[in-house]
Amino acid sequence: QISRSKRQASGRPTTHSVRSAIGYVLLIESIQKTKMSQKKTVGFKEGPTKAKENKPPPCPASLRPFVGIYDSIPKIHVPFTDLDVSLTVISFLVLSGIRLVLFRVLVQFGWPSNSKMTLDSAGSLASILHSVVLCYGTLMCLITHPKYVPSAKLTAAPLWWQEAATALLEICTGYMIHDAFFLIRDCHVLGLQLSDFEMLCLGHHLATSLYMISARVVGAGHLSAMMMMFCGEISNPFMNALFVTRFAIKLSCCNSATVKLLHTIIEPTYAFVYVYFRLLIGPLAATHLTHDLLIMPHGRKNVPIQLSIVWVALVWAVIYGSGPFIQEAVNMLSDGLNLHYHEDYDYGERYQHEEL
């Protein structure tokens, strides 16, 4: 996610890089311990030579909704391939419908109907819904996989895990296509050119979609995609909530004391989560991913080296592109209770509006 701040950092994150490394290691260890507790040991039947069948663990309740949806919908394949895109299409359509409904709801509450402020806020609310679902699903997949190896083949996991992971990658791809479509559509409706921020968003959506689709095509790397998705999306609910409240406090229909208090809480919370995962955990996960894909023998075996190079380049490009927004979040933390997006903040001509 991206913002436009041009302010220079006046301080450094309070969390030391060594602590971030420990945090990432503890995250992986926690995932592995949870997996070990879920494994079923292979026993033996009574008798000298009859062993019990080694059955995979049952699907946990946390992932059954994703597996159920994946199994229940008819499959739509890309022509001349086995690539199923049914959930991608459904995700695009459902999120688009939700976004349009949320726009009408905001207008009913008094938001300006012909303003990018309202269009962007409707998109942010839809993004919050998507991020909550995605973060929950990816975390459950990371926890329940037999072993965290970024380049692992999809078939290394039970069938229910394969279906849940595929469903999540499809849902996320549908979101990326939906958001790209509305970024272009909204600017066209308002007669605006795409801003640098929006061009970067389109680049981000293209990079992540290529990563997820190619992982499905080669049948490996799903874990690496979901780890990076989790590190990137975990701050998204807070960021998009901030994108809504920062506009709400400027509107007479919505700038109540409660909304202002909510905005005051959301901004530093977003800044902390964003800095922790984008500056500390994310780069550590990317370093681990790079080593596994390019250095480890199993990584070079599971994923074609040319594709691994592309993946690594895409991951580090997204991290590099987050630099200015990490800078802004650091500034928010260093400013304490002095809000960056205050009530009199000037968002420029693109966000001029007339209230109803």
N, C-alpha and C positions, 0 to 999 in steps of 0.2 A: 504494500500500500504506500501511497505517496502523498506528500504535502508540499507546499510551495515555500516554506520559510527560507528567508535569506539571512537569517540571524547567525552570528558566529557563536560557537560554543564558548561559554564562560566557565565551564567546569568539566570534570570527568565523572563517569559513572562511579558510584560509590562501591559497587561490587567489583572486587579484584578479579583479574582474569584467571588466577589459579582457582578461585572459588567457582567460577563458571565451569572450568574443566571438571572439577569435582562434581558439580551439579549434573553435568551431562553424563559422567560415568555412573553416578547414582541413579539417574533416570534409566540408563540401559540395564544396570544391575537389578533395579526394581522390576523392569519388564521381564528379565530372565528368571528372577525368582518366582514371579507370578506364573510364568510358563511352566517352570519345574513343578510347582504345586499342582498344576492341572494335568500333568502327564500321568498316564496310567501305566504302571509297571506290568511287564509281561509275566503272567503266572503259568502254572502247569496243572493240567488235569491229573487226577489220580490215575496212575499207571506208569509204566516205565518209559513210554516213547511218545505219548500224546500231549502235545503242547497246546495251550490256548491260543486262539487266533489273536494276533496283535491288532486290536481295533483302535482307530483314532479316537481322540476325546470327542464327546458330543458337542454340538454347537451351543455356545453359551447364550443365555437369554438376551444379552446385550447386543448380539449381532443377528438375532433371528429376524427382526424387521427387515434388515437389508437383504438377507438371504431369501426371505419370503417374497419380497418385491421382485428380486432378480428372477426367481423361479416362476412367478405367476404371470409375468408379462410376455406377450408374443415377441419373438426376436426379429429384429430388423438388421440385416447385414449390409455392409458396404458392397456394392456390386463387384462380383468376381473375387471376393475375399470372404474369410470367415470372421471378420471383425464385426461384432455385434454393437450397434449404436442405439438400441431401443431406449435404454435409460438416459442416454445423452439427449435424445429427442424429447423424452418426457420431462427431463429436468429443465431443458430450455423452455418448453411450453408452460410448465407449471410456474417457474420463477417469473416468466414474462407476464403471466396472468396476475400473479401476486403483486408484481411491481405496478401494474396498471391500476389495480384495485387500491393499493396503498396511496397512489397519487391522488385518486379521487377522494379518499378518506382525508388526506391532508388538506385538500381544497375545501372540503366540508367543514373542517376545523378553522378555516380562515386563512390558510396559506395562499399566496398569490398563484393564480392558475397559469399565468404565462410567464413563468420565471424558472431559470435554471436552478435556483435555490430549492424550489419544490421538487423538480424533476430529480435532482441529485439526492435529495433527502429520501424520496421514495425508493431510489436505487439502494441507498444505504440501509434502509429498513429491510429490504429484501435480502441484502447481503448479510445482515445479522442473522437472519433465519438460516440461510445456507451455511454460514460459518459454524453456528452452534451444532447443526446436524453433522457437518463434516468433521469438526474437531472431536466430537464424541465418537463417531464411527472410526476415525483413523486411530485414535488412542486405544480403543478396544481391539482393533486389528493388531496394533503394535504389541499390546500386552499378551494377546492370545496366540501369536505366532510361535511355533516351536523354538526358533532361534533367530535373533536379530542379525541378519547378514544383508547389507544393502543390495548386493547383487544376486540374492537368492532367487532361484527359479520359483515360479508360481506353484509348480507341482510339488514343491517341498512341503507344502502345507496341506491340511485336510481340505476336502472338497468344499465344505461350508465356508472355510476361510477364503478359498479362491473366489467363491461367488460373492462374498461380502466385499472383498478387496476390489473386485471388478466393478461391482455396483457403485462403490464410493468413487472410483476413478471416473466412471461414466457420469455420475452426478456432478462431480467437480468440473469435468469438461463441458457439460451442458451449461453450468453457471458461467464459465469463461466466455462461451459463445454468446450467451444471453447478454452479459454485461457489455461485451464488445459491440453487439448490435445496438444496444440502447445508447451507448456513448456516441455513436455515429448518428443514430436517429434523432436524439435530443438536440444535438448541435444543428442538424439540418432543419428541424422544426423551428428553432429559434433564430435561424439565419446566422449561426456562429461558425467560425473556423475551429477545428480541434486545437486545443491548447497543448503546450508541451507536456503538461501533466497527463492529459488524456492520451497523447501519443505514447507516453511511457506505459500507461495502463494497457494500451493495446499490445505493446511489445511484451509486457509481462504475461498477458493472457495467451499470446501466441506461444511464448516459450514454455509455459507450464502445460499447455494443451499438447504441444509436440512431445514433451517428456512423457506425459501420461499415456498418450496414444501409442508411442513407440514402445513403451514398456509392455503394453498389452500385446503388441504385435510380436515381439521377441519372446514373450512369456517369462520375463525375468525383470528384476529391478523394481517391482511393486513396493517393496519395503522402503527403498530409498525415496521413491516418490512420496509415499505417505509420511515418512519422517520429515521431509522438507515441507510438505503440505501442512503438517501439524505445526511446525515451527513458524511458518508464515501466517497461518490462519488463526492461531490462538489469540493474537492481538486484534484480529479483525472485528469482533463484536464491539470491543471498546472503541476502536478507531471510528467505526461507522456510527456508533452512538454519539461520539463527539461531533462527527460531521452533521448530525441532526440537531443536537442541542446548540451548537455554535450559531446555527441559523435561527433556531427557535427563540433564542434570547433577544434577537433583533426584531422580532415580530410582535406587534401589540396583542395579537390573539393568543400568544403562547408564552410571553416573558413573565410568567408568574414567579413568585418567590421559590416555589417548589422546583420549577424548571431550572432556575438559576442555581439553586443548591445542587441539583443533579449534575448540571454542567461543571460546577466547581469540583465535584467528586470524580466525574468521569475523566476529565483532562489529565490529572496526575496519575490516575490509575492506568489509563492507556499508555502514558509516557513510560511508566515503570515496566509494564509488560512488554512493550515494544522494544525498549532498550535491552531488556534481559534476553529476549529470544532472538532479536535480529542482530544484536551486537555480540552476544556471548554464545548462547546455545546454538543458534543457526550456523555460524562459522565452524564451530566444533563438529557439528553433524556433517557439514559439507566437507570438512577435512577427512573425517572418517570415511565418508562416501567416496571421496577421491582416491584414497589409499586402497579401498576395497575394490573399486572398479579398475584402476590402472596398474596397481602393484600386485595384488594378491592373485595367485594362479586361478582360483575358482572364479574370481571376478572377470578375468580375461576369457575364461571358458564359457561362462554363462551369458555374457553380453559381448557382442562384437566390439572390438577395440575402437573402431571408427565411431560407433554409436556412443561408447563410453566417453570418448573425447568430447563429443557434442553435448552429452549430458552434463559433464563437469563444467564445460564452458557456459552452459545455460544457467546452472546453479550459481556459479560465481558471478555471472553477469547480473543476476537478480539481486544477489547480496550487495554487489558494488552499487547497483542502482538505488539501493535503499539508503545509501550514505547520507544524502541531504535530509532525509526524513528521520534518520537516527539522530542527526545533528539537532533537528528541531525538538525531538523528544528529550534529548539531553538538556537542551535549553529550558524546556518546560520544567524538568526536575530541578534544575539549578535556580529557577525563578521562584520556587516555593509556591506560595499562595497567590502570587501575581499571575493571573491568567494570561496565556498567550492569545487565545481567541476570546477576547473580552467583548463586551457589548458594543463598543464603538469601533471594532476592527473593520478595516476597509478591505472588502473582497474584490474590488475593482468593478469595471463596467459590466462584466459578464453576469454579475449577480445583482444588478440593479432591478428593482421590483416596485410594483404598486400594490399595496394591500387592498383586499376587498373591503 
